[in-house]
């Protein structure tokens, strides 16, 4: 049996990914992400453009210590009218002293005519001179900008450009679909033609995602001969982004037709950290991970329909193309009005309930879920409220306290400075072990005031909820009109790093909020093993 072919992965998150709208990496962001990519096992980490901006200059002045990956600087070929040695921009890139340097140059005659305004022969000289100088100092890569558009317009000129880079000493000639408009069949055909003139082990592919085909185009190029793939974490990049390495890597390693033929620098243990690395990037960007992201999203291995849940309970392969653990993800069995007994059983098993599948209470719980979702409750994203409902149905949830009543007042008045303000006050009566606790809270709104009042004095439970914080609050109006039904979703967290979501539904937004707030507190007490109250005393 022949050995596997080596496939090289080039990450440009810190350069091309930094061109994403709304993304602006700090030096520390870049360092952390570069180290995570290195630990994952990619072959090249492109750090940015030395000299282009203060952040990149500072990053290259004190580069990250990478154990596996080649730290790579990005720049452009020399300008017209200057020699390579006398181009300050090019020399800034080369003087960064990185093991690898990637230079971009124009290979579409339209850009040469319009953007550069020079003859085609000079455009080829820009590439050859710059790559020759680079190859004497570092591993040289050439990004053939707009290669596919150029090839379709004037193939003889575009091929002369990349051949000049190859002959000048480029380790990799990277074919760039810069505008992202080329389709997979075109990519495969064009790359196959190029591979007849430049060996595939010297060719790379850089695909933009403007037609949602960047991953498909990368795989098409691989099939046609390239042996380097460029991309970014989570598909970051200019406009619609780049080929998503988080999708490509597991496909290369877990799909038999690819895994049997190619090997990457990423080990199986590294693959298990893929979900962590993907979410690490989102954390640095302060954004929520995409739930529907292939392989690593929360929905990637989520099962909602009862038919699916029943089959997965018997064998996950019935509705999962790879095991979620292989990429560091986990299975989610969702609870909804589409769920059957199997979904509920699997979900209860996930949170540690030992349940007899024949227990009649499961059927009652299924009916309750369907009825409550008809009323507007949603447990897909509020699994904690479902867990509490299941525990109550099975008689396994202690009663900690009883809220006898609550009242919320909203007053609009003038303060001492004559300013018109709105003040909210909430009063909550809570019975704990037969003892009534009356709490008053003020807030900038009725829900905020109710939250303060509910948690202000819970007697023996106060210490348990001291580190409880509300981190997100979402309201959705389910029906129209002034009598609309409202659904409130609350996300909570504690000092242990746990996060959980609860839901409440009511025509009254304050009442819906109270349901979700109450569930949040009860869950915190349950998970921290708080002692049960005295039900008899509380009645």
N, C-alpha and C positions, 0 to 999 in steps of 0.2 A: 504494500500500500504506500502510495506516494505521501510525502510529508505535506503539511498544510502550508499554504502561502501566507506570508506575513502581510497584514493590512495595518496601515498606520493611521492614527487618529489625531487630527489637528484641531485644537480648540481655540476659537477666536471670540469667546465671550467677553473678554476684557478689552477687546478692540472693536470688532464689529458689533458685539452685543451692547457696548457702551453708546452706540449710535441709536439705540432704541429710544423712541419718544418717552420722556419721563424718567430715563435712567441716567444717573450721573454717579459713577463709582468714586469713592474716596480711595486714597492710597491704602488705607487699612482694609477696605472692602476688597481691593484687588489682591492684596497679599493673602487674605483668608481664602478667597476663591481659588487663587493659583495653587495654594497648598492643598486644597481639597481636590482639585483636578489632578495634581501630582499623585496624591494618595490613591485616587481612583485608578490611575494607570494610563492616562492619555499620553501620547508620544510628544506632542508639542503644545506649549501654552503660549499663545501670542499675547504679550502684555500690553501692547499699545504702540504709540508712535512717539519715540523719544524726540523732544524738542517741539512737539506740536502744541503742548499745553503744559502748565505747571504741574498738574497731577501726574501725567505720564513721565515728565522729566524727573520728578521726585521718586517715582516708582522705580525707574531704571537706575537712578543714582544709588539706590539701596535695594537691589533685587531680592526676590524671595529665594530661599534655599530649597531647590527642588532636587529630589533624589532620583527621579526617573525621567521626567519630561525635559525636553529641550526648551529652555526659555528663549522666546523668539521676539525680536523687534520688527516692527512694521514700518515701511516707508514707501516712497515712490522712486521711480527711476529718475535719472538726472534731468534737469530742465534743458530745453533747447538753447543752444548758444553757449553752453558751459561744458567744460570737461567734467567727468565724474568726480575727480579729485578736488575740483574747485566749486562744487555745488554744496553750499552750507547745509541744506536740508538733508541731502544724502549722507554727508559726513557726520551729522548729528546722530543719524541712525547707526552708522557703522561704528562710531566711537562709543556707543553704548556698551560695546564689548560682549554682546550676547552670543551664545553658541550658534544660534541660527538667526538669519535675517530674511524676511519675506518682503520683496519689492513688488509693487503693483505697477503695471504699465499698460498703455492703451493698445488694443489689438483689433479695433473696429475702425475701418477706414473713415467712417462718418465722423467719429470722434477726433481722429487725426486731422481731418480737414477743418472741422468746426471748432473744436476745443483747443487744439494745439496750433493749428494753422501752419503746418509744416508739410514737407514732402514725405511720402511713405518711406523712402530710403532712409531719411533722417530718423524717423520714428523707430525703425528697426535698429539703427545705430544706438539710440538712447537705451534700448533694452540690452543690447550686447555689451556695451561699455559698462553699464551699471552692474550687470550680473558678473562680468569678468572681475571687476574690482571687488565686489562682495565675496565671490568665491575664493579669493585669496586671503580672506580674513575670517570667514565663518561658513557654515553650511548655508548655501544660497537656495532660496525658493522664489519662484516667479509666479505671481498672480496675474494671469492673462485676463485683464478686465474686458468685459463685454465679449468674451470669446465666442459664445454661441451666436449672438447677433452678428458679430463680425464674420463668422464662418458662413452664415446663411447669406450675407450680403456679398462678400468677396473672399472666398475661401483661400485663394492663392496668397493674398497678402497676410491674412490671419495666420496661416501655417508658417509663413516666413518669420513672423514675429516669434512664435513659440519655438521654432527651430533655432532661431538666433539665441534665445535664452538657454536652450538645451546645450548648444555647442559652446556657449560661453562658460558653461560649468554649473548650471542650475541642477541641484540635486533633485528638485521637484519642479515640474511645470504644471501649474494648477489651472484647470479650465474653469472659468468663472461664468456662471449664468447671472450676471450682475443685475439685470432688470427682472429676473425671475419669471420670464414669460415663456421659457422653453418647456415642452412637454416630454414625458419619459421616453416615448418612442423616438423622438428627435434626438434626445441626449444619447441614447444607446447607439443609434446609427452614426452620429457624428463622432462620438468617442471611438467607435470601432475603426473609423477611417483614420483618426489621429494616431491610434495605437499601431497602425501599419508603418508610421514614420518615426514615432518616438516610443520606446519601450514602455509598457504599462507600469513596470516597477519604478518609473520615473514620472508618472502622471498622477495628478490629484484632481479632485472635484470640489468646487465651491458653489453651492446652490442656494439662491434666495428663494423665499417662499411665497411669492406674489400670486401664484396660482394654486397654492396649497399642495405643491408637488415637490418640495425641496427634499424630503426624505425619499420619495419615490425616484426622483431624479438622481440622487446619490447612489441608490441601489442599482439603477439602470446603468450608471457610469461604471460602477463596480463590475457589473456583469460584462460590460464591454471592454474592460481592461484596466481601469485605474486602480492604484493600490494605496492611495491616500484619500481620506475623506475629511473635509473641513466642515465644522459646524459649531453650534453654541449650546450651552445648557438651556433647557426649556425653550429653545428656538428663538432666543433673543436676536435682535438685529434690526437694521434699518428697514423702514416701511413695515412689511409684513413678517420680517424676521429671516432667519437662516435655517438650514437643515438642523433639526433638533437631535443632538447627540444622545439625549436621554431616551429618545425613541429608537435611534439607530443602534446604539450599543447592545441593548438586550436582544434586538432582532438578529444582530450579527452573531451573538453568542448562544442564543437559545433556539433559533430556528435551524433545523437539522441541515437543510440544503446549504446554508451559509456556514454553520458551525463546523461541518465536516470538511469544508474546503479552506476556510480562513481562520487565522488566529490573530488576536490583538494583544496589546500589552496589558489588558485588563484581566485579572484573575477572577475566578468564581467568587472568592471572598470579597473582592472589590466590587463585583456586580451587586452583592447584597447591600452595599452602601449607596446604591444609586438613588433610591428614594430620599435618603438623608441629604445627599449632595444637591439634589433638585430643590428640596425644601429649604436648604441652607441659603441658596441663592435668593429664593423668594423672601426669606427673612431679612436678608441684607437690603432688599429692595422695599421692605415694609409693605408687602402685598400678599394677598391670600393665594395659596397654590391653586392652580386650575384643577377643579374636581374631575374633569373629564380627560385629563392628560393620560395618554396611553402609558401603561406599565406602572406609573408612579402616582397617579391621581387617586383621590379617595373613592371615585366611582369606577376605577379600572377593574376592580374585583367586587363590585357591589351587586347584590342580587335582590330584586324587588318582587318580581312576579312569583306567585305561589308555585307554578310549574317549575320554574328555575330553581327555587329554593328546595323543592322536594328532590330534584335530581342531584343538586350539589350536595345535599345531605348524604346521598348514597355514594357519589364519586364526584369530586370537584371538577374532574376533566370534562364532564358533560357540558359545562358552560364556562370553562376557563381554558384559554389557549396555552398558558404557562402557569406554574405555581407562583402565587404572589410573593412567597418567601424568597424566591430566587432573586428578586430585585429589591428586597427589603420592604415590601408593602405587605398589607394584610387584607384578608377577606372581610367584607361587610355584608351582613344579611340585614336588609332593610325591612322595616315594619310599615305597612301601609294597607289601604283598603284592597289592594291586589294580593296581599299576603295570605298564605294558607297556613295550616298547622306546622308544616315543615319549617317555614321561615321563622315562626315564633319560637319553635323548639330550638333551632340553631342559634337564634339571637339570645335566648335565655341561657343556653349552654356557654355562649361567649362571655357573658358576665357572671358565670360561675354557679348557675342554678342547676342542681341535679334534679331533673324532672322526668317523670314517667310519661312517655309519649301517649299512653292510653288515658292519662288523667283527664277526666271530664271537664275540669276547669280550663283546659287549654281551648276547647271549643267555645266556652263562654268568653274567654279572652279574645279569641278571633272575632267573635260577634261584637264585642265591645270596641275593638280597634276599628272595625268597619263603620260602626255607628258614629264613633267620635270623629273619624276622618270625614264622614258625611257632614258633620256639624262644622268642620273647618280645621280640626286639629291636623297637624302634619308631623309625623315621627321620623321621616327620613333624616332630618337634620336636628332632631331633638330626641335622640335615643335615650337620654337620661329620663325624660318624662315617661317613655315607654317602660323603661326598667323599673321605675317606681310603681307604675300601674300594674306590671306583672307581679312584683313583690307583694303588692296589696292583695291582688287576686288570689295569690297562693298563701296568704296569711303570714308572710315572712318579713314584712316591714314593720318595725317597731313604731309605736306612736310616741312621739317626743313631746309634742305640745299641741294645743288646740287654739286656733284663733277664733275667739268668740265674736269679735266684730272689728271692723275698721271704718274709719271715716276720713275723707279727704276734703279740705276746703281750699278754694282758690279765691284770693282777694286781690282786686286791682285798686291801688290807692296811691296817694302822694306821700313820699317820705319827708323827712325833716328838711331836706334841701329843696323841696318843691318839685321833685322829679316823680314822674308817673311810673310806678313799678308794679309788677305782679308777684305775689307771694303765695306759696303753697304750704299748707300745714296738713299733716296726717296724724291721726290718733289710732293706735292699735291696742286692743285688749287681748292678751294672750294668757291662757291657763296652763300652768306647768305644775303637775303633781298637786292639783287642787288649789294652787296659789295663783291669784290673778296679778298679772304685770301690765301696767298701763304705761305706754310709751308715746311720746310726742316727738315728731320730727318735722323739720323745715327743709325745703329744697327749692331749686329753681324751677321745678315743675311738679305736678302731682305724683308722678311715678317716682321721681327722685326723693320726694318727701316720704312717700310710703316705704321706700327701700330703707331709708334711715330709721323710720319709726319701727319697722318690723324687726330690724336687727339691733336696735338700741339696747334692749334689755330682754334677753332670753334666759335669764337666771343661770342655772348650772350649765347651760349650753353656750353661753357667751364666749367662753374661751375657745370653743371648737370652731367658731365662725369668725374669729378675730382676723384671720388672714384671707377671708373670702372677699373677692372683688368682682364687680360686674364689669366685663370688658367689652361687651357689645349688646346693643338693644335695637331690635328691628321690629317695625310695625307694618303689617299688610292689611289693607282694607279688602275684605272678601266679597262684600255686596255693596251696592251703591245706595245713596241717600243718607239722611241724617240718622237713620236707624241701622246703619251698616254694621255688620258683624266684623270684629277686628281680631286678627291673630297677632300675638306678640311672641317673638323669639328672643330669649335672653341667653347670652354666653357668659359663663362665670369661670373663675380660675382661683387657684390658691397658691400658697408659697411652695408647695411640693411640685409645682409645674403642671398640675392636672387642669384640664379644661373640659367643661361639659355644657350642654345646651338643653334648655327646657322651653316648654311652650304653654301658652294659655290662650283661650278663645272665649270671647264674650261680646255682646253688643256694646259693652262699656269698656273702654280702653283701660281704665284703672283696674277693673276687675280682672281682665285678661292678664294685665301686668302682674297683679297680685298672685294669680295662679302660678305663673312662671317663676316669680320670686320665691314663693313658698316651696315649690319643688326644688329649686336650687339649694335652699337652705337644708331641706330634709335630706337631699342627696349627700351634701357635705357631712352631715351628722352620721348618716348611714355608713359612708365610706371610711370615716374616721373612728368608727366603732363607739359612738357615743351611747351611754346607757339609756335604756328605754324609760319613758315616763310611767307614771302610775295611771293607767286608763280609768280606773275606778274613781280616783280622786279628781280626775279632770272632767268627769261628766257632771 
